[in-house]
Amino acid sequence: MRVKFAMIIRSAGLGLVAALVAGTAGSAPANSDLQVLQRWKVGGAGTWDYLTLDAAGKRLFVSRSTRVDVISTDSGKVTGTIPNTLGVHGIALAEDTKRGYTSNGKADSVTVFDSDSLAVIREVKLAAHNPDAILYEPVGKHIFTFNGKSKDVTVLDASSLEVVATLAVPDKPEFAVDDGNGHIFVNIESEAGQMTVIDSRKLSVIRTFPLPGCATPSGLAIDKAHHRLFSVCDGKIMVVTDADTGKQVARVPVGEGPDAAAFDPKRGLVFSSNGDGTLTVVREESADRYSVQATVPTQRGARTMALDPATGKVYAVTADFGPPPAATPEQPHPRPVPVPDTFTVLVIGAR
């Protein structure tokens, strides 16, 4: 993701939000059935990025700079670690083969591990640069890494771990989702806002959709039944796209600094986790109509998340932050620094 832990978030005019929003029911109600139920203080060094939930195993996989921490969703305790994942961004789990894969942004590699024992099997070096999001496609049994610096997608055979394709995309790829029917959709983090569609069977780029009103899209979720895609964007906006036609069907206001999105098909809810310390809950009233159901207070910086569709719980992570360091020519706008040992998992659910 484009920002790995919560920091300074770019401001956007409220007038822009008002102009863009369509198909919504106005401002969010003050009350909600959702709230922060638990705060697990995990601590430890390192920043963070994507979360991946193993609902069946009751485990939360959390990227932590140089490792992946595996946290029990029963106890909130770290029960295992996948080490030596330098600059790790994402974690993909293959239930059918009992393997897991991490995208190591600073090492330009993928770490393959046994998803039961967490034992590392192999590290695969890539010719691409800064693999960020990572996805396992179970029909073709391929691993896709979405590479920020080289602006391309690497496709590996999940068994042999050989690179079988490299796909160029228009700009920096962000989060990606699979529709289970031969298509992978990936947000393209450009100021104009785009989404590229990949044929996961032929391993080729099919087309690129424009995302009007969606600058630098990051988080992406999918409603497979209704063929709808949810991209969260700068300017406090979520845009909804028809996955078949590329037509934009709705825009919904969300919090400031969104970085992840999730869809709960059982309850018909879309979530946006926002760096301003809120979780926006959007009700899917129909395939083309959406309204903000609630804005749930979380904690500053809790902008990455994972959803458990069985329970409806959302897991988000953040930490406390100190002041930013002094500006330098290399870093004219330094970010606030996480306070050591304050890394925390928030469990959000119905009270």
Disulfide bonds with the S-S distance in Angstrom:
Cys214-Cys233 2.04
